[in-house]
Amino acid sequence: MSKVEILAELPKLTAEEREEIYLKIVELDGDDWLDADDPLTDEQKALIEARIEAHEKNPQSAIPWEEFNARLKRRSGE
């Protein structure tokens, strides 16, 4: 199957099937998606550090991925 054919089939898949494909791609690519030519800005690094610090101060505020994903889907209207 060609790349064009694969891309044409993607919209026909369910959200669960697309997520499965996405996870497989991430697994295969590992950290290759990180772009060395486009590193994080200082602002992005500071935001990450602030969020890590906030989590370390209050780890009980964290929620499971499934809950986060469900909230995100509700917000986006899925």
DSSP file (Angstrom, degrees, kcal/mol; ACC not computed):
  #  RESIDUE AA STRUCTURE BP1 BP2  ACC     N-H-->O    O-->H-N    N-H-->O    O-->H-N    TCO  KAPPA ALPHA  PHI   PSI    X-CA   Y-CA   Z-CA
    1    1 A M              0   0    0      0, 0.0     2,-0.1     0, 0.0     0, 0.0   0.000 360.0 360.0 360.0 133.9    0.0    0.0    0.0
    2    2 A S     >  -     0   0    0      1,-0.1     4,-2.5     4,-0.0     5,-0.2  -0.323 360.0-110.5 -79.4 164.4    1.4    3.4   -0.9
    3    3 A K  H  > S+     0   0    0      1,-0.2     4,-2.8     2,-0.2     5,-0.2   0.895 120.2  54.1 -60.5 -40.3    1.7    6.3    1.4
    4    4 A V  H  > S+     0   0    0      1,-0.2     4,-1.9     2,-0.2    -1,-0.2   0.910 109.4  47.6 -61.3 -42.6   -1.0    8.1   -0.5
    5    5 A E  H  > S+     0   0    0      2,-0.2     4,-1.4     1,-0.2    -2,-0.2   0.908 111.6  50.3 -65.7 -41.7   -3.4    5.2   -0.1
    6    6 A I  H >X S+     0   0    0     -4,-2.5     4,-1.3     1,-0.2     3,-0.5   0.943 110.9  48.7 -61.3 -47.4   -2.6    4.9    3.6
    7    7 A L  H 3< S+     0   0    0     -4,-2.8    -1,-0.2     1,-0.2    -2,-0.2   0.856 108.6  54.4 -61.8 -35.2   -3.3    8.7    4.1
    8    8 A A  H 3< S+     0   0    0     -4,-1.9    -1,-0.2     1,-0.2     4,-0.2   0.802 108.7  49.6 -68.3 -28.5   -6.6    8.3    2.2
    9    9 A E  H XX S+     0   0    0     -4,-1.4     3,-1.5    -3,-0.5     4,-0.5   0.741  89.9  81.1 -82.1 -24.3   -7.7    5.5    4.5
   10   10 A L  G >< S+     0   0    0     -4,-1.3     3,-1.7     1,-0.3    -1,-0.2   0.874  86.6  54.7 -54.5 -45.0   -6.9    7.4    7.8
   11   11 A P  G 34 S+     0   0    0      0, 0.0    -1,-0.3     0, 0.0    -2,-0.1   0.739 102.3  60.6 -63.3 -18.8  -10.1    9.5    7.9
   12   12 A K  G <4 S+     0   0    0     -3,-1.5    -2,-0.2    -4,-0.2     2,-0.1   0.629  89.5  92.2 -81.0 -13.4  -12.2    6.2    7.6
   13   13 A L  S << S-     0   0    0     -3,-1.7     2,-0.1    -4,-0.5    -3,-0.0  -0.402  81.4-109.6 -81.9 156.9  -10.7    4.9   10.8
   14   14 A T     >  -     0   0    0     -2,-0.1     4,-2.4     1,-0.1     5,-0.2  -0.339  33.6-105.5 -74.7 165.7  -12.3    5.3   14.3
   15   15 A A  H  > S+     0   0    0      1,-0.2     4,-2.3     2,-0.2     5,-0.2   0.887 123.2  52.8 -59.6 -38.8  -10.6    7.5   16.8
   16   16 A E  H  > S+     0   0    0      2,-0.2     4,-2.1     1,-0.2    -1,-0.2   0.903 109.0  48.5 -65.1 -41.1   -9.4    4.4   18.7
   17   17 A E  H  > S+     0   0    0      2,-0.2     4,-2.0     1,-0.2    -2,-0.2   0.900 111.8  49.2 -66.2 -40.3   -7.8    3.0   15.5
   18   18 A R  H  X S+     0   0    0     -4,-2.4     4,-2.7     2,-0.2    -2,-0.2   0.894 110.1  51.6 -65.6 -38.5   -6.1    6.3   14.7
   19   19 A E  H  X S+     0   0    0     -4,-2.3     4,-2.8     2,-0.2    -2,-0.2   0.905 107.8  52.4 -64.1 -40.4   -4.8    6.4   18.3
   20   20 A E  H  X S+     0   0    0     -4,-2.1     4,-1.9     2,-0.2    -1,-0.2   0.914 111.6  46.2 -60.5 -43.2   -3.4    2.9   17.9
   21   21 A I  H  X S+     0   0    0     -4,-2.0     4,-2.4     2,-0.2    -2,-0.2   0.919 111.6  51.7 -65.4 -43.9   -1.6    3.9   14.7
   22   22 A Y  H  X S+     0   0    0     -4,-2.7     4,-2.5     1,-0.2    -2,-0.2   0.932 109.7  49.1 -57.8 -47.6   -0.3    7.1   16.4
   23   23 A L  H  X S+     0   0    0     -4,-2.8     4,-2.3     1,-0.2    -1,-0.2   0.867 110.1  51.6 -63.2 -36.4    1.1    5.1   19.3
   24   24 A K  H  X S+     0   0    0     -4,-1.9     4,-2.4     2,-0.2    -1,-0.2   0.909 109.7  49.4 -66.7 -41.2    2.8    2.6   17.0
   25   25 A I  H  X S+     0   0    0     -4,-2.4     4,-2.7     2,-0.2     5,-0.2   0.925 111.3  49.0 -62.9 -44.4    4.4    5.5   15.1
   26   26 A V  H  X S+     0   0    0     -4,-2.5     4,-2.1     1,-0.2    -1,-0.2   0.913 111.2  50.7 -61.2 -42.1    5.7    7.1   18.3
   27   27 A E  H  < S+     0   0    0     -4,-2.3    -1,-0.2     1,-0.2    -2,-0.2   0.906 113.6  44.6 -61.7 -42.4    7.0    3.7   19.4
   28   28 A L  H  < S+     0   0    0     -4,-2.4    -2,-0.2     1,-0.2    -1,-0.2   0.875 118.2  42.6 -70.5 -38.0    8.8    3.2   16.1
   29   29 A D  H >< S+     0   0    0     -4,-2.7     3,-2.5     1,-0.2    -2,-0.2   0.720  80.4 179.0 -84.8 -21.6   10.2    6.7   16.0
   30   30 A G  G >< S-     0   0    0     -4,-2.1     3,-0.5     1,-0.3    -1,-0.2  -0.359  73.6 -14.8  57.0-126.3   11.3    7.1   19.6
   31   31 A D  G >  S+     0   0    0      1,-0.2     3,-1.9     2,-0.1    -1,-0.3   0.311 107.2 105.7 -91.3   8.5   12.8   10.5   20.0
   32   32 A D  G <   +     0   0    0     -3,-2.5    -1,-0.2     1,-0.3    -2,-0.1   0.729  68.6  68.6 -62.1 -20.4   13.3   11.1   16.3
   33   33 A W  G <  S+     0   0    0     -3,-0.5     2,-0.4    -7,-0.1    -1,-0.3   0.707  75.9  99.0 -72.8 -17.8   10.4   13.5   16.4
   34   34 A L  S <  S-     0   0    0     -3,-1.9     2,-0.8     1,-0.1     3,-0.1  -0.576  73.3-141.8 -70.6 126.1   12.5   15.9   18.4
   35   35 A D    >   -     0   0    0     -2,-0.4     3,-1.7     3,-0.3    -2,-0.1  -0.797  15.2-167.6 -98.2 106.8   13.9   18.4   16.0
   36   36 A A  T 3  S+     0   0    0     -2,-0.8    -1,-0.2     1,-0.3    -2,-0.0   0.766  90.9  58.2 -63.0 -24.5   17.5   19.4   16.8
   37   37 A D  T 3  S+     0   0    0      1,-0.3    -1,-0.3    -3,-0.1    -2,-0.0   0.578 111.0  42.5 -80.8  -9.0   17.1   22.3   14.3
   38   38 A D  S <  S+     0   0    0     -3,-1.7    -3,-0.3     3,-0.0    -1,-0.3  -0.542  81.6 178.5-135.5  67.8   14.2   23.7   16.3
   39   39 A P        -     0   0    0      0, 0.0    -3,-0.1     0, 0.0     2,-0.0  -0.134  40.9 -79.0 -69.4 167.4   15.1   23.4   20.0
   40   40 A L        -     0   0    0      1,-0.1     2,-0.1     2,-0.1     0, 0.0  -0.342  47.8-120.0 -63.2 144.9   12.8   24.6   22.8
   41   41 A T     >  -     0   0    0      1,-0.1     4,-2.5    -3,-0.1     5,-0.2  -0.370  25.7-107.5 -77.4 165.8   12.9   28.4   23.4
   42   42 A D  H  > S+     0   0    0      1,-0.2     4,-2.4     2,-0.2     5,-0.2   0.875 122.8  54.1 -60.8 -36.8   13.9   29.7   26.8
   43   43 A E  H  > S+     0   0    0      2,-0.2     4,-2.1     1,-0.2    -1,-0.2   0.912 108.8  47.4 -64.1 -43.1   10.3   30.6   27.5
   44   44 A Q  H  > S+     0   0    0      2,-0.2     4,-2.3     1,-0.2    -2,-0.2   0.907 112.1  50.0 -64.9 -42.0    9.2   27.0   26.7
   45   45 A K  H  X S+     0   0    0     -4,-2.5     4,-2.6     1,-0.2    -2,-0.2   0.913 110.6  50.1 -62.2 -42.6   12.0   25.6   29.0
   46   46 A A  H  X S+     0   0    0     -4,-2.4     4,-2.5     2,-0.2    -2,-0.2   0.894 109.7  51.1 -63.2 -40.4   10.9   27.9   31.8
   47   47 A L  H  X S+     0   0    0     -4,-2.1     4,-2.3     2,-0.2    -1,-0.2   0.919 110.7  48.5 -63.5 -43.8    7.3   26.8   31.4
   48   48 A I  H  X S+     0   0    0     -4,-2.3     4,-2.5     2,-0.2    -2,-0.2   0.936 112.4  48.5 -61.4 -46.8    8.3   23.1   31.6
   49   49 A E  H  X S+     0   0    0     -4,-2.6     4,-2.6     1,-0.2    -2,-0.2   0.902 111.0  50.8 -60.8 -41.6   10.4   23.8   34.7
   50   50 A A  H  X S+     0   0    0     -4,-2.5     4,-2.4     1,-0.2    -1,-0.2   0.894 111.1  48.1 -63.9 -40.2    7.6   25.7   36.4
   51   51 A R  H  X S+     0   0    0     -4,-2.3     4,-2.2     2,-0.2    -2,-0.2   0.894 111.7  49.2 -69.1 -39.2    5.1   22.9   35.7
   52   52 A I  H  X S+     0   0    0     -4,-2.5     4,-2.6     2,-0.2    -2,-0.2   0.934 112.3  48.8 -63.0 -45.3    7.5   20.3   37.1
   53   53 A E  H  X S+     0   0    0     -4,-2.6     4,-1.9     1,-0.2    -2,-0.2   0.911 110.7  50.2 -60.8 -43.6    8.1   22.4   40.2
   54   54 A A  H  X S+     0   0    0     -4,-2.4     4,-1.6     1,-0.2    -1,-0.2   0.898 111.6  48.8 -62.4 -40.4    4.4   22.9   40.7
   55   55 A H  H  < S+     0   0    0     -4,-2.2    -2,-0.2     1,-0.2    -1,-0.2   0.915 109.4  51.6 -65.9 -42.5    3.9   19.1   40.4
   56   56 A E  H  < S+     0   0    0     -4,-2.6    -1,-0.2     1,-0.2    -2,-0.2   0.850 111.4  48.1 -63.9 -33.1    6.7   18.3   42.8
   57   57 A K  H  < S+     0   0    0     -4,-1.9    -1,-0.2     1,-0.2    -2,-0.2   0.811 131.4  17.6 -74.5 -30.4    5.1   20.7   45.3
   58   58 A N    ><  +     0   0    0     -4,-1.6     3,-1.8    -5,-0.2    -1,-0.2  -0.537  65.0 164.4-143.0  70.7    1.6   19.2   44.9
   59   59 A P  G >  S+     0   0    0      0, 0.0     3,-1.5     0, 0.0    -1,-0.1   0.733  72.9  71.4 -64.5 -20.2    1.7   15.8   43.3
   60   60 A Q  G 3  S+     0   0    0      1,-0.3    -5,-0.1    -5,-0.1    -2,-0.0   0.678  84.3  70.0 -68.2 -15.2   -1.9   15.1   44.4
   61   61 A S  G <  S+     0   0    0     -3,-1.8    -1,-0.3    -6,-0.2    -6,-0.1   0.626  78.0 103.4 -77.5 -11.1   -3.0   17.7   41.8
   62   62 A A    <   -     0   0    0     -3,-1.5     0, 0.0    -4,-0.2     0, 0.0  -0.363  57.7-155.9 -70.4 150.7   -2.1   15.3   39.0
   63   63 A I        -     0   0    0     -2,-0.1    -2,-0.1     1,-0.0    -1,-0.0  -0.912  26.8 -93.3-123.8 154.7   -4.8   13.4   37.1
   64   64 A P     >  -     0   0    0      0, 0.0     4,-2.2     0, 0.0     3,-0.4  -0.283  35.5-114.7 -63.9 152.6   -4.6   10.1   35.2
   65   65 A W  H  > S+     0   0    0      1,-0.2     4,-3.2     2,-0.2     5,-0.2   0.883 115.3  57.5 -54.2 -42.4   -3.9   10.3   31.5
   66   66 A E  H  > S+     0   0    0      1,-0.2     4,-2.2     2,-0.2    -1,-0.2   0.897 108.2  46.2 -59.8 -41.2   -7.4    8.8   30.7
   67   67 A E  H  > S+     0   0    0     -3,-0.4     4,-2.4     2,-0.2    -1,-0.2   0.923 113.5  48.5 -67.4 -44.0   -9.1   11.6   32.7
   68   68 A F  H  X S+     0   0    0     -4,-2.2     4,-2.6     1,-0.2    -2,-0.2   0.937 112.0  49.3 -59.2 -47.2   -7.0   14.3   31.0
   69   69 A N  H  X S+     0   0    0     -4,-3.2     4,-2.3     1,-0.2    -1,-0.2   0.892 110.3  50.9 -61.6 -40.8   -7.7   12.8   27.6
   70   70 A A  H  X S+     0   0    0     -4,-2.2     4,-2.2    -5,-0.2    -1,-0.2   0.915 110.9  48.5 -63.7 -42.9  -11.4   12.7   28.3
   71   71 A R  H  X S+     0   0    0     -4,-2.4     4,-2.5     1,-0.2    -2,-0.2   0.918 110.9  50.9 -61.8 -43.3  -11.5   16.3   29.4
   72   72 A L  H  X S+     0   0    0     -4,-2.6     4,-2.0     1,-0.2    -2,-0.2   0.909 109.8  49.6 -61.6 -43.0   -9.6   17.3   26.3
   73   73 A K  H  X>S+     0   0    0     -4,-2.3     5,-2.4     2,-0.2     4,-0.6   0.899 110.3  50.7 -64.1 -40.6  -12.0   15.5   24.1
   74   74 A R  H ><5S+     0   0    0     -4,-2.2     3,-0.9     1,-0.2    -2,-0.2   0.921 110.7  49.4 -62.8 -42.5  -15.0   17.2   25.8
   75   75 A R  H 3<5S+     0   0    0     -4,-2.5    -1,-0.2     1,-0.2    -2,-0.2   0.868 112.2  47.2 -63.9 -36.1  -13.4   20.6   25.3
   76   76 A S  H 3<5S-     0   0    0     -4,-2.0    -1,-0.2    -5,-0.2    -2,-0.2   0.487 116.5-113.2 -87.5  -1.5  -12.7   20.0   21.7
   77   77 A G  T <<5       0   0    0     -3,-0.9    -3,-0.2    -4,-0.6    -2,-0.1   0.627 360.0 360.0  84.2  12.7  -16.3   18.7   21.1
   78   78 A E      <       0   0    0     -5,-2.4    -4,-0.2    -6,-0.2    -5,-0.1   0.488 360.0 360.0 -77.2 360.0  -15.3   15.1   20.3
